[in-house]
Amino acid sequence: MNKKWIIVAIVLLTIVSNIFSQSNEKIELTNFSGKLKQIAGNWFLNTGEDIIALSLAPDEFLKENKIELTSKIEISLNGIMQGDELIVHSFVIEGTEIKIRDKSGEALWKIKPYYIEADKCIGCRLCVSACPQGAITMVKGIAVIDADKCDGDAICVNGDGKRYKGCPVDAIKQVE
């Protein structure tokens, strides 16, 4: 009987120590330099040896902070590789460092997601196919926005500049 309790205690201690050792891992930032390239609305870095997909801040955040990114601009990036994508924490353009995430990786922008006013929605489904994040689904004939998927790009409200012109009945609102 005592042997079982000792084994159980050892297993529990091992599990607890693994959990704490994983949560105290240091985040290793990686530096890359090269030229920016935008393809189909997504940003990439051409290092000369590799092309790396980038996770930057939303366009709205960049505009608010007067950050203008253009293709072929020389840039140095600091971030964490996650699969094939660099989660950018900061970058340097023309000697100026711009931070877009804090030390823990939390975004410095606050995205205000959108929602559907159910009593106005006519169930036309136009916003569903227009949302590039797949954040809008239909539930019982009414469009619903998943706030966790919404990146606040406002395509559902303002349109995509092509075929979709935005919600025809103004049923989509931004969280205040």
WOFEN-V376659 format. One record per helix or strand of 3 or more residues. SS is the DSSP state (H for helix, E for strand). FROM is the first residue (numbers start at 1). LEN is the number of residues. Records with the same first field share a line. If there is no record, write none. Layout:
SS->FROM-LEN + FROM-LEN
This chain:
H->2-22 + 59-6 + 126-5 + 155-4
E->30-10 + 42-5 + 51-5 + 74-9 + 85-9 + 96-4 + 114-3 + 136-4 + 142-4 + 172-3
